[in-house]
Amino acid sequence: MSDAFVAADTGQATLLGLLDLTAAFDTVDQAILIESLRLMFGVIDSALDWMKSYLTGRTQHVRYRGEVSTTM
């Protein structure tokens, strides 16, 4: 937030991108999504690397009342 305030105070453009990642990528081809972010929206460098990291190599399971589901 500090960087955004400094940019606004000095007359620079300030952009804020918000992502709701709750099940957003369950039905999307991840390779196509990454390429679309890069080519259509200009997401590059560390922002694109962050998205790649988030989308790859993840596992999950649910623990409920002492039982654990299969890891997927």
mmCIF file of the N, C-alpha and C atoms, coordinates in Angstrom:
data_MODEL
# 
_entry.id   MODEL 
# 
loop_
_atom_site.group_PDB 
_atom_site.id 
_atom_site.type_symbol 
_atom_site.label_atom_id 
_atom_site.label_alt_id 
_atom_site.label_comp_id 
_atom_site.label_asym_id 
_atom_site.label_entity_id 
_atom_site.label_seq_id 
_atom_site.pdbx_PDB_ins_code 
_atom_site.Cartn_x 
_atom_site.Cartn_y 
_atom_site.Cartn_z 
_atom_site.occupancy 
_atom_site.B_iso_or_equiv 
_atom_site.pdbx_formal_charge 
_atom_site.auth_seq_id 
_atom_site.auth_comp_id 
_atom_site.auth_asym_id 
_atom_site.auth_atom_id 
_atom_site.pdbx_PDB_model_num 
ATOM 1   N N  . MET A 1 1  ? 0.823   -1.184  0.000   1.00 0.00 ? 1  MET A N  1 
ATOM 2   C CA . MET A 1 1  ? 0.000   0.000   0.000   1.00 0.00 ? 1  MET A CA 1 
ATOM 3   C C  . MET A 1 1  ? 0.870   1.252   0.000   1.00 0.00 ? 1  MET A C  1 
ATOM 4   N N  . SER A 1 2  ? 1.982   1.162   0.692   1.00 0.00 ? 2  SER A N  1 
ATOM 5   C CA . SER A 1 2  ? 2.868   2.311   0.753   1.00 0.00 ? 2  SER A CA 1 
ATOM 6   C C  . SER A 1 2  ? 3.334   2.725   -0.639  1.00 0.00 ? 2  SER A C  1 
ATOM 7   N N  . ASP A 1 3  ? 3.703   1.745   -1.467  1.00 0.00 ? 3  ASP A N  1 
ATOM 8   C CA . ASP A 1 3  ? 4.143   2.051   -2.835  1.00 0.00 ? 3  ASP A CA 1 
ATOM 9   C C  . ASP A 1 3  ? 3.028   2.708   -3.636  1.00 0.00 ? 3  ASP A C  1 
ATOM 10  N N  . ALA A 1 4  ? 1.793   2.264   -3.438  1.00 0.00 ? 4  ALA A N  1 
ATOM 11  C CA . ALA A 1 4  ? 0.666   2.850   -4.153  1.00 0.00 ? 4  ALA A CA 1 
ATOM 12  C C  . ALA A 1 4  ? 0.445   4.295   -3.727  1.00 0.00 ? 4  ALA A C  1 
ATOM 13  N N  . PHE A 1 5  ? 0.573   4.573   -2.443  1.00 0.00 ? 5  PHE A N  1 
ATOM 14  C CA . PHE A 1 5  ? 0.405   5.947   -1.959  1.00 0.00 ? 5  PHE A CA 1 
ATOM 15  C C  . PHE A 1 5  ? 1.505   6.857   -2.476  1.00 0.00 ? 5  PHE A C  1 
ATOM 16  N N  . VAL A 1 6  ? 2.736   6.375   -2.481  1.00 0.00 ? 6  VAL A N  1 
ATOM 17  C CA . VAL A 1 6  ? 3.861   7.169   -2.993  1.00 0.00 ? 6  VAL A CA 1 
ATOM 18  C C  . VAL A 1 6  ? 3.659   7.459   -4.473  1.00 0.00 ? 6  VAL A C  1 
ATOM 19  N N  . ALA A 1 7  ? 3.260   6.441   -5.245  1.00 0.00 ? 7  ALA A N  1 
ATOM 20  C CA . ALA A 1 7  ? 3.023   6.637   -6.670  1.00 0.00 ? 7  ALA A CA 1 
ATOM 21  C C  . ALA A 1 7  ? 1.908   7.655   -6.901  1.00 0.00 ? 7  ALA A C  1 
ATOM 22  N N  . ALA A 1 8  ? 0.829   7.549   -6.165  1.00 0.00 ? 8  ALA A N  1 
ATOM 23  C CA . ALA A 1 8  ? -0.283  8.490   -6.318  1.00 0.00 ? 8  ALA A CA 1 
ATOM 24  C C  . ALA A 1 8  ? 0.141   9.907   -5.938  1.00 0.00 ? 8  ALA A C  1 
ATOM 25  N N  . ASP A 1 9  ? 0.924   10.038  -4.873  1.00 0.00 ? 9  ASP A N  1 
ATOM 26  C CA . ASP A 1 9  ? 1.380   11.354  -4.430  1.00 0.00 ? 9  ASP A CA 1 
ATOM 27  C C  . ASP A 1 9  ? 2.289   12.025  -5.451  1.00 0.00 ? 9  ASP A C  1 
ATOM 28  N N  . THR A 1 10 ? 3.021   11.218  -6.227  1.00 0.00 ? 10 THR A N  1 
ATOM 29  C CA . THR A 1 10 ? 3.942   11.786  -7.221  1.00 0.00 ? 10 THR A CA 1 
ATOM 30  C C  . THR A 1 10 ? 3.318   11.842  -8.615  1.00 0.00 ? 10 THR A C  1 
ATOM 31  N N  . GLY A 1 11 ? 2.003   11.573  -8.703  1.00 0.00 ? 11 GLY A N  1 
ATOM 32  C CA . GLY A 1 11 ? 1.303   11.696  -9.969  1.00 0.00 ? 11 GLY A CA 1 
ATOM 33  C C  . GLY A 1 11 ? 1.476   10.517  -10.908 1.00 0.00 ? 11 GLY A C  1 
ATOM 34  N N  . GLN A 1 12 ? 2.012   9.418   -10.429 1.00 0.00 ? 12 GLN A N  1 
ATOM 35  C CA . GLN A 1 12 ? 2.183   8.239   -11.270 1.00 0.00 ? 12 GLN A CA 1 
ATOM 36  C C  . GLN A 1 12 ? 0.888   7.437   -11.291 1.00 0.00 ? 12 GLN A C  1 
ATOM 37  N N  . ALA A 1 13 ? 0.707   6.695   -12.372 1.00 0.00 ? 13 ALA A N  1 
ATOM 38  C CA . ALA A 1 13 ? -0.456  5.813   -12.471 1.00 0.00 ? 13 ALA A CA 1 
ATOM 39  C C  . ALA A 1 13 ? -0.278  4.656   -11.505 1.00 0.00 ? 13 ALA A C  1 
ATOM 40  N N  . THR A 1 14 ? -1.348  4.289   -10.857 1.00 0.00 ? 14 THR A N  1 
ATOM 41  C CA . THR A 1 14 ? -1.313  3.176   -9.907  1.00 0.00 ? 14 THR A CA 1 
ATOM 42  C C  . THR A 1 14 ? -2.378  2.169   -10.312 1.00 0.00 ? 14 THR A C  1 
ATOM 43  N N  . LEU A 1 15 ? -1.957  0.923   -10.483 1.00 0.00 ? 15 LEU A N  1 
ATOM 44  C CA . LEU A 1 15 ? -2.881  -0.144  -10.847 1.00 0.00 ? 15 LEU A CA 1 
ATOM 45  C C  . LEU A 1 15 ? -2.899  -1.178  -9.743  1.00 0.00 ? 15 LEU A C  1 
ATOM 46  N N  . LEU A 1 16 ? -4.064  -1.737  -9.503  1.00 0.00 ? 16 LEU A N  1 
ATOM 47  C CA . LEU A 1 16 ? -4.211  -2.778  -8.501  1.00 0.00 ? 16 LEU A CA 1 
ATOM 48  C C  . LEU A 1 16 ? -4.963  -3.933  -9.132  1.00 0.00 ? 16 LEU A C  1 
ATOM 49  N N  . GLY A 1 17 ? -4.341  -5.088  -9.139  1.00 0.00 ? 17 GLY A N  1 
ATOM 50  C CA . GLY A 1 17 ? -4.994  -6.284  -9.665  1.00 0.00 ? 17 GLY A CA 1 
ATOM 51  C C  . GLY A 1 17 ? -5.349  -7.204  -8.514  1.00 0.00 ? 17 GLY A C  1 
ATOM 52  N N  . LEU A 1 18 ? -6.588  -7.603  -8.435  1.00 0.00 ? 18 LEU A N  1 
ATOM 53  C CA . LEU A 1 18 ? -7.038  -8.495  -7.371  1.00 0.00 ? 18 LEU A CA 1 
ATOM 54  C C  . LEU A 1 18 ? -7.468  -9.823  -7.971  1.00 0.00 ? 18 LEU A C  1 
ATOM 55  N N  . LEU A 1 19 ? -7.098  -10.894 -7.334  1.00 0.00 ? 19 LEU A N  1 
ATOM 56  C CA . LEU A 1 19 ? -7.450  -12.223 -7.812  1.00 0.00 ? 19 LEU A CA 1 
ATOM 57  C C  . LEU A 1 19 ? -8.213  -12.976 -6.741  1.00 0.00 ? 19 LEU A C  1 
ATOM 58  N N  . ASP A 1 20 ? -9.315  -13.575 -7.135  1.00 0.00 ? 20 ASP A N  1 
ATOM 59  C CA . ASP A 1 20 ? -10.023 -14.502 -6.268  1.00 0.00 ? 20 ASP A CA 1 
ATOM 60  C C  . ASP A 1 20 ? -9.688  -15.889 -6.785  1.00 0.00 ? 20 ASP A C  1 
ATOM 61  N N  . LEU A 1 21 ? -8.812  -16.595 -6.110  1.00 0.00 ? 21 LEU A N  1 
ATOM 62  C CA . LEU A 1 21 ? -8.302  -17.857 -6.602  1.00 0.00 ? 21 LEU A CA 1 
ATOM 63  C C  . LEU A 1 21 ? -9.071  -19.061 -6.076  1.00 0.00 ? 21 LEU A C  1 
ATOM 64  N N  . THR A 1 22 ? -10.183 -18.848 -5.433  1.00 0.00 ? 22 THR A N  1 
ATOM 65  C CA . THR A 1 22 ? -10.975 -19.936 -4.891  1.00 0.00 ? 22 THR A CA 1 
ATOM 66  C C  . THR A 1 22 ? -11.565 -20.756 -6.028  1.00 0.00 ? 22 THR A C  1 
ATOM 67  N N  . ALA A 1 23 ? -11.001 -21.915 -6.288  1.00 0.00 ? 23 ALA A N  1 
ATOM 68  C CA . ALA A 1 23 ? -11.452 -22.851 -7.322  1.00 0.00 ? 23 ALA A CA 1 
ATOM 69  C C  . ALA A 1 23 ? -11.505 -22.236 -8.713  1.00 0.00 ? 23 ALA A C  1 
ATOM 70  N N  . ALA A 1 24 ? -10.811 -21.152 -8.924  1.00 0.00 ? 24 ALA A N  1 
ATOM 71  C CA . ALA A 1 24 ? -10.891 -20.463 -10.205 1.00 0.00 ? 24 ALA A CA 1 
ATOM 72  C C  . ALA A 1 24 ? -10.262 -21.249 -11.345 1.00 0.00 ? 24 ALA A C  1 
ATOM 73  N N  . PHE A 1 25 ? -9.294  -22.090 -11.039 1.00 0.00 ? 25 PHE A N  1 
ATOM 74  C CA . PHE A 1 25 ? -8.543  -22.735 -12.105 1.00 0.00 ? 25 PHE A CA 1 
ATOM 75  C C  . PHE A 1 25 ? -8.815  -24.232 -12.197 1.00 0.00 ? 25 PHE A C  1 
ATOM 76  N N  . ASP A 1 26 ? -9.873  -24.704 -11.570 1.00 0.00 ? 26 ASP A N  1 
ATOM 77  C CA . ASP A 1 26 ? -10.169 -26.134 -11.572 1.00 0.00 ? 26 ASP A CA 1 
ATOM 78  C C  . ASP A 1 26 ? -10.495 -26.678 -12.956 1.00 0.00 ? 26 ASP A C  1 
ATOM 79  N N  . THR A 1 27 ? -11.094 -25.884 -13.819 1.00 0.00 ? 27 THR A N  1 
ATOM 80  C CA . THR A 1 27 ? -11.525 -26.371 -15.126 1.00 0.00 ? 27 THR A CA 1 
ATOM 81  C C  . THR A 1 27 ? -10.811 -25.687 -16.276 1.00 0.00 ? 27 THR A C  1 
ATOM 82  N N  . VAL A 1 28 ? -9.732  -24.989 -16.015 1.00 0.00 ? 28 VAL A N  1 
ATOM 83  C CA . VAL A 1 28 ? -9.009  -24.244 -17.039 1.00 0.00 ? 28 VAL A CA 1 
ATOM 84  C C  . VAL A 1 28 ? -7.702  -24.959 -17.351 1.00 0.00 ? 28 VAL A C  1 
ATOM 85  N N  . ASP A 1 29 ? -7.375  -25.078 -18.652 1.00 0.00 ? 29 ASP A N  1 
ATOM 86  C CA . ASP A 1 29 ? -6.081  -25.619 -19.044 1.00 0.00 ? 29 ASP A CA 1 
ATOM 87  C C  . ASP A 1 29 ? -5.007  -24.622 -18.605 1.00 0.00 ? 29 ASP A C  1 
ATOM 88  N N  . GLN A 1 30 ? -4.145  -25.058 -17.710 1.00 0.00 ? 30 GLN A N  1 
ATOM 89  C CA . GLN A 1 30 ? -3.190  -24.136 -17.099 1.00 0.00 ? 30 GLN A CA 1 
ATOM 90  C C  . GLN A 1 30 ? -2.182  -23.578 -18.096 1.00 0.00 ? 30 GLN A C  1 
ATOM 91  N N  . ALA A 1 31 ? -1.741  -24.384 -19.055 1.00 0.00 ? 31 ALA A N  1 
ATOM 92  C CA . ALA A 1 31 ? -0.789  -23.895 -20.059 1.00 0.00 ? 31 ALA A CA 1 
ATOM 93  C C  . ALA A 1 31 ? -1.418  -22.790 -20.907 1.00 0.00 ? 31 ALA A C  1 
ATOM 94  N N  . ILE A 1 32 ? -2.683  -22.971 -21.282 1.00 0.00 ? 32 ILE A N  1 
ATOM 95  C CA . ILE A 1 32 ? -3.386  -21.948 -22.062 1.00 0.00 ? 32 ILE A CA 1 
ATOM 96  C C  . ILE A 1 32 ? -3.570  -20.686 -21.237 1.00 0.00 ? 32 ILE A C  1 
ATOM 97  N N  . LEU A 1 33 ? -3.903  -20.845 -19.964 1.00 0.00 ? 33 LEU A N  1 
ATOM 98  C CA . LEU A 1 33 ? -4.069  -19.687 -19.094 1.00 0.00 ? 33 LEU A CA 1 
ATOM 99  C C  . LEU A 1 33 ? -2.779  -18.874 -18.994 1.00 0.00 ? 33 LEU A C  1 
ATOM 100 N N  . ILE A 1 34 ? -1.658  -19.559 -18.774 1.00 0.00 ? 34 ILE A N  1 
ATOM 101 C CA . ILE A 1 34 ? -0.365  -18.861 -18.657 1.00 0.00 ? 34 ILE A CA 1 
ATOM 102 C C  . ILE A 1 34 ? -0.047  -18.115 -19.951 1.00 0.00 ? 34 ILE A C  1 
ATOM 103 N N  . GLU A 1 35 ? -0.243  -18.777 -21.092 1.00 0.00 ? 35 GLU A N  1 
ATOM 104 C CA . GLU A 1 35 ? 0.035   -18.113 -22.365 1.00 0.00 ? 35 GLU A CA 1 
ATOM 105 C C  . GLU A 1 35 ? -0.899  -16.939 -22.599 1.00 0.00 ? 35 GLU A C  1 
ATOM 106 N N  . SER A 1 36 ? -2.153  -17.073 -22.209 1.00 0.00 ? 36 SER A N  1 
ATOM 107 C CA . SER A 1 36 ? -3.104  -15.962 -22.363 1.00 0.00 ? 36 SER A CA 1 
ATOM 108 C C  . SER A 1 36 ? -2.704  -14.785 -21.483 1.00 0.00 ? 36 SER A C  1 
ATOM 109 N N  . LEU A 1 37 ? -2.299  -15.063 -20.269 1.00 0.00 ? 37 LEU A N  1 
ATOM 110 C CA . LEU A 1 37 ? -1.849  -13.981 -19.383 1.00 0.00 ? 37 LEU A CA 1 
ATOM 111 C C  . LEU A 1 37 ? -0.662  -13.247 -19.988 1.00 0.00 ? 37 LEU A C  1 
ATOM 112 N N  . ARG A 1 38 ? 0.248   -14.016 -20.584 1.00 0.00 ? 38 ARG A N  1 
ATOM 113 C CA . ARG A 1 38 ? 1.456   -13.417 -21.169 1.00 0.00 ? 38 ARG A CA 1 
ATOM 114 C C  . ARG A 1 38 ? 1.134   -12.647 -22.444 1.00 0.00 ? 38 ARG A C  1 
ATOM 115 N N  . LEU A 1 39 ? 0.433   -13.285 -23.381 1.00 0.00 ? 39 LEU A N  1 
ATOM 116 C CA . LEU A 1 39 ? 0.221   -12.686 -24.694 1.00 0.00 ? 39 LEU A CA 1 
ATOM 117 C C  . LEU A 1 39 ? -0.897  -11.649 -24.727 1.00 0.00 ? 39 LEU A C  1 
ATOM 118 N N  . MET A 1 40 ? -2.014  -11.946 -24.090 1.00 0.00 ? 40 MET A N  1 
ATOM 119 C CA . MET A 1 40 ? -3.178  -11.060 -24.197 1.00 0.00 ? 40 MET A CA 1 
ATOM 120 C C  . MET A 1 40 ? -3.172  -9.943  -23.160 1.00 0.00 ? 40 MET A C  1 
ATOM 121 N N  . PHE A 1 41 ? -2.598  -10.225 -21.989 1.00 0.00 ? 41 PHE A N  1 
ATOM 122 C CA . PHE A 1 41 ? -2.667  -9.249  -20.910 1.00 0.00 ? 41 PHE A CA 1 
ATOM 123 C C  . PHE A 1 41 ? -1.313  -8.664  -20.530 1.00 0.00 ? 41 PHE A C  1 
ATOM 124 N N  . GLY A 1 42 ? -0.236  -9.153  -21.140 1.00 0.00 ? 42 GLY A N  1 
ATOM 125 C CA . GLY A 1 42 ? 1.085   -8.578  -20.904 1.00 0.00 ? 42 GLY A CA 1 
ATOM 126 C C  . GLY A 1 42 ? 1.682   -8.891  -19.548 1.00 0.00 ? 42 GLY A C  1 
ATOM 127 N N  . VAL A 1 43 ? 1.217   -9.954  -18.897 1.00 0.00 ? 43 VAL A N  1 
ATOM 128 C CA . VAL A 1 43 ? 1.784   -10.343 -17.605 1.00 0.00 ? 43 VAL A CA 1 
ATOM 129 C C  . VAL A 1 43 ? 3.147   -10.972 -17.877 1.00 0.00 ? 43 VAL A C  1 
ATOM 130 N N  . ILE A 1 44 ? 4.193   -10.443 -17.278 1.00 0.00 ? 44 ILE A N  1 
ATOM 131 C CA . ILE A 1 44 ? 5.549   -10.923 -17.547 1.00 0.00 ? 44 ILE A CA 1 
ATOM 132 C C  . ILE A 1 44 ? 6.355   -10.998 -16.254 1.00 0.00 ? 44 ILE A C  1 
ATOM 133 N N  . ASP A 1 45 ? 7.569   -11.466 -16.389 1.00 0.00 ? 45 ASP A N  1 
ATOM 134 C CA . ASP A 1 45 ? 8.569   -11.479 -15.329 1.00 0.00 ? 45 ASP A CA 1 
ATOM 135 C C  . ASP A 1 45 ? 8.055   -12.130 -14.044 1.00 0.00 ? 45 ASP A C  1 
ATOM 136 N N  . SER A 1 46 ? 8.258   -11.468 -12.921 1.00 0.00 ? 46 SER A N  1 
ATOM 137 C CA . SER A 1 46 ? 7.953   -12.094 -11.632 1.00 0.00 ? 46 SER A CA 1 
ATOM 138 C C  . SER A 1 46 ? 6.456   -12.347 -11.451 1.00 0.00 ? 46 SER A C  1 
ATOM 139 N N  . ALA A 1 47 ? 5.602   -11.509 -12.022 1.00 0.00 ? 47 ALA A N  1 
ATOM 140 C CA . ALA A 1 47 ? 4.155   -11.734 -11.907 1.00 0.00 ? 47 ALA A CA 1 
ATOM 141 C C  . ALA A 1 47 ? 3.762   -13.029 -12.622 1.00 0.00 ? 47 ALA A C  1 
ATOM 142 N N  . LEU A 1 48 ? 4.324   -13.265 -13.811 1.00 0.00 ? 48 LEU A N  1 
ATOM 143 C CA . LEU A 1 48 ? 4.028   -14.491 -14.545 1.00 0.00 ? 48 LEU A CA 1 
ATOM 144 C C  . LEU A 1 48 ? 4.643   -15.696 -13.836 1.00 0.00 ? 48 LEU A C  1 
ATOM 145 N N  . ASP A 1 49 ? 5.852   -15.537 -13.321 1.00 0.00 ? 49 ASP A N  1 
ATOM 146 C CA . ASP A 1 49 ? 6.488   -16.614 -12.561 1.00 0.00 ? 49 ASP A CA 1 
ATOM 147 C C  . ASP A 1 49 ? 5.656   -16.982 -11.333 1.00 0.00 ? 49 ASP A C  1 
ATOM 148 N N  . TRP A 1 50 ? 5.075   -15.990 -10.665 1.00 0.00 ? 50 TRP A N  1 
ATOM 149 C CA . TRP A 1 50 ? 4.239   -16.251 -9.494  1.00 0.00 ? 50 TRP A CA 1 
ATOM 150 C C  . TRP A 1 50 ? 3.017   -17.069 -9.882  1.00 0.00 ? 50 TRP A C  1 
ATOM 151 N N  . MET A 1 51 ? 2.381   -16.706 -11.002 1.00 0.00 ? 51 MET A N  1 
ATOM 152 C CA . MET A 1 51 ? 1.211   -17.449 -11.453 1.00 0.00 ? 51 MET A CA 1 
ATOM 153 C C  . MET A 1 51 ? 1.585   -18.884 -11.818 1.00 0.00 ? 51 MET A C  1 
ATOM 154 N N  . LYS A 1 52 ? 2.707   -19.064 -12.520 1.00 0.00 ? 52 LYS A N  1 
ATOM 155 C CA . LYS A 1 52 ? 3.158   -20.416 -12.872 1.00 0.00 ? 52 LYS A CA 1 
ATOM 156 C C  . LYS A 1 52 ? 3.396   -21.230 -11.608 1.00 0.00 ? 52 LYS A C  1 
ATOM 157 N N  . SER A 1 53 ? 4.032   -20.629 -10.631 1.00 0.00 ? 53 SER A N  1 
ATOM 158 C CA . SER A 1 53 ? 4.323   -21.321 -9.379  1.00 0.00 ? 53 SER A CA 1 
ATOM 159 C C  . SER A 1 53 ? 3.033   -21.720 -8.669  1.00 0.00 ? 53 SER A C  1 
ATOM 160 N N  . TYR A 1 54 ? 2.060   -20.841 -8.676  1.00 0.00 ? 54 TYR A N  1 
ATOM 161 C CA . TYR A 1 54 ? 0.787   -21.127 -8.012  1.00 0.00 ? 54 TYR A CA 1 
ATOM 162 C C  . TYR A 1 54 ? 0.054   -22.282 -8.686  1.00 0.00 ? 54 TYR A C  1 
ATOM 163 N N  . LEU A 1 55 ? 0.143   -22.358 -10.015 1.00 0.00 ? 55 LEU A N  1 
ATOM 164 C CA . LEU A 1 55 ? -0.651  -23.318 -10.770 1.00 0.00 ? 55 LEU A CA 1 
ATOM 165 C C  . LEU A 1 55 ? -0.007  -24.691 -10.921 1.00 0.00 ? 55 LEU A C  1 
ATOM 166 N N  . THR A 1 56 ? 1.258   -24.826 -10.627 1.00 0.00 ? 56 THR A N  1 
ATOM 167 C CA . THR A 1 56 ? 1.930   -26.098 -10.883 1.00 0.00 ? 56 THR A CA 1 
ATOM 168 C C  . THR A 1 56 ? 2.425   -26.733 -9.586  1.00 0.00 ? 56 THR A C  1 
ATOM 169 N N  . GLY A 1 57 ? 2.440   -28.058 -9.591  1.00 0.00 ? 57 GLY A N  1 
ATOM 170 C CA . GLY A 1 57 ? 3.021   -28.803 -8.483  1.00 0.00 ? 57 GLY A CA 1 
ATOM 171 C C  . GLY A 1 57 ? 2.260   -28.712 -7.172  1.00 0.00 ? 57 GLY A C  1 
ATOM 172 N N  . ARG A 1 58 ? 0.979   -28.428 -7.226  1.00 0.00 ? 58 ARG A N  1 
ATOM 173 C CA . ARG A 1 58 ? 0.183   -28.298 -6.000  1.00 0.00 ? 58 ARG A CA 1 
ATOM 174 C C  . ARG A 1 58 ? -0.561  -29.592 -5.705  1.00 0.00 ? 58 ARG A C  1 
ATOM 175 N N  . THR A 1 59 ? -0.707  -29.898 -4.449  1.00 0.00 ? 59 THR A N  1 
ATOM 176 C CA . THR A 1 59 ? -1.543  -31.016 -4.029  1.00 0.00 ? 59 THR A CA 1 
ATOM 177 C C  . THR A 1 59 ? -2.516  -30.510 -2.967  1.00 0.00 ? 59 THR A C  1 
ATOM 178 N N  . GLN A 1 60 ? -3.562  -31.299 -2.763  1.00 0.00 ? 60 GLN A N  1 
ATOM 179 C CA . GLN A 1 60 ? -4.508  -30.919 -1.719  1.00 0.00 ? 60 GLN A CA 1 
ATOM 180 C C  . GLN A 1 60 ? -5.178  -32.161 -1.158  1.00 0.00 ? 60 GLN A C  1 
ATOM 181 N N  . HIS A 1 61 ? -5.645  -32.028 0.063   1.00 0.00 ? 61 HIS A N  1 
ATOM 182 C CA . HIS A 1 61 ? -6.459  -33.055 0.690   1.00 0.00 ? 61 HIS A CA 1 
ATOM 183 C C  . HIS A 1 61 ? -7.339  -32.382 1.732   1.00 0.00 ? 61 HIS A C  1 
ATOM 184 N N  . VAL A 1 62 ? -8.352  -33.098 2.168   1.00 0.00 ? 62 VAL A N  1 
ATOM 185 C CA . VAL A 1 62 ? -9.287  -32.567 3.154   1.00 0.00 ? 62 VAL A CA 1 
ATOM 186 C C  . VAL A 1 62 ? -9.190  -33.426 4.412   1.00 0.00 ? 62 VAL A C  1 
ATOM 187 N N  . ARG A 1 63 ? -9.141  -32.784 5.549   1.00 0.00 ? 63 ARG A N  1 
ATOM 188 C CA . ARG A 1 63 ? -9.173  -33.479 6.824   1.00 0.00 ? 63 ARG A CA 1 
ATOM 189 C C  . ARG A 1 63 ? -10.486 -33.093 7.515   1.00 0.00 ? 63 ARG A C  1 
ATOM 190 N N  . TYR A 1 64 ? -11.280 -34.092 7.845   1.00 0.00 ? 64 TYR A N  1 
ATOM 191 C CA . TYR A 1 64 ? -12.577 -33.849 8.474   1.00 0.00 ? 64 TYR A CA 1 
ATOM 192 C C  . TYR A 1 64 ? -12.827 -34.927 9.517   1.00 0.00 ? 64 TYR A C  1 
ATOM 193 N N  . ARG A 1 65 ? -13.035 -34.470 10.727  1.00 0.00 ? 65 ARG A N  1 
ATOM 194 C CA . ARG A 1 65 ? -13.309 -35.370 11.850  1.00 0.00 ? 65 ARG A CA 1 
ATOM 195 C C  . ARG A 1 65 ? -12.300 -36.514 11.951  1.00 0.00 ? 65 ARG A C  1 
ATOM 196 N N  . GLY A 1 66 ? -11.039 -36.157 11.806  1.00 0.00 ? 66 GLY A N  1 
ATOM 197 C CA . GLY A 1 66 ? -9.975  -37.129 11.958  1.00 0.00 ? 66 GLY A CA 1 
ATOM 198 C C  . GLY A 1 66 ? -9.691  -37.974 10.733  1.00 0.00 ? 66 GLY A C  1 
ATOM 199 N N  . GLU A 1 67 ? -10.506 -37.875 9.714   1.00 0.00 ? 67 GLU A N  1 
ATOM 200 C CA . GLU A 1 67 ? -10.292 -38.629 8.468   1.00 0.00 ? 67 GLU A CA 1 
ATOM 201 C C  . GLU A 1 67 ? -9.635  -37.712 7.437   1.00 0.00 ? 67 GLU A C  1 
ATOM 202 N N  . VAL A 1 68 ? -8.763  -38.303 6.622   1.00 0.00 ? 68 VAL A N  1 
ATOM 203 C CA . VAL A 1 68 ? -8.070  -37.532 5.603   1.00 0.00 ? 68 VAL A CA 1 
ATOM 204 C C  . VAL A 1 68 ? -8.405  -38.136 4.243   1.00 0.00 ? 68 VAL A C  1 
ATOM 205 N N  . SER A 1 69 ? -8.770  -37.270 3.294   1.00 0.00 ? 69 SER A N  1 
ATOM 206 C CA . SER A 1 69 ? -9.101  -37.732 1.952   1.00 0.00 ? 69 SER A CA 1 
ATOM 207 C C  . SER A 1 69 ? -7.826  -38.085 1.183   1.00 0.00 ? 69 SER A C  1 
ATOM 208 N N  . THR A 1 70 ? -7.996  -38.677 0.032   1.00 0.00 ? 70 THR A N  1 
ATOM 209 C CA . THR A 1 70 ? -6.885  -38.976 -0.857  1.00 0.00 ? 70 THR A CA 1 
ATOM 210 C C  . THR A 1 70 ? -6.267  -37.684 -1.350  1.00 0.00 ? 70 THR A C  1 
ATOM 211 N N  . THR A 1 71 ? -4.948  -37.645 -1.388  1.00 0.00 ? 71 THR A N  1 
ATOM 212 C CA . THR A 1 71 ? -4.259  -36.466 -1.900  1.00 0.00 ? 71 THR A CA 1 
ATOM 213 C C  . THR A 1 71 ? -4.380  -36.442 -3.414  1.00 0.00 ? 71 THR A C  1 
ATOM 214 N N  . MET A 1 72 ? -4.738  -35.282 -3.917  1.00 0.00 ? 72 MET A N  1 
ATOM 215 C CA . MET A 1 72 ? -4.912  -35.123 -5.370  1.00 0.00 ? 72 MET A CA 1 
ATOM 216 C C  . MET A 1 72 ? -4.035  -33.990 -5.859  1.00 0.00 ? 72 MET A C  1 
# 
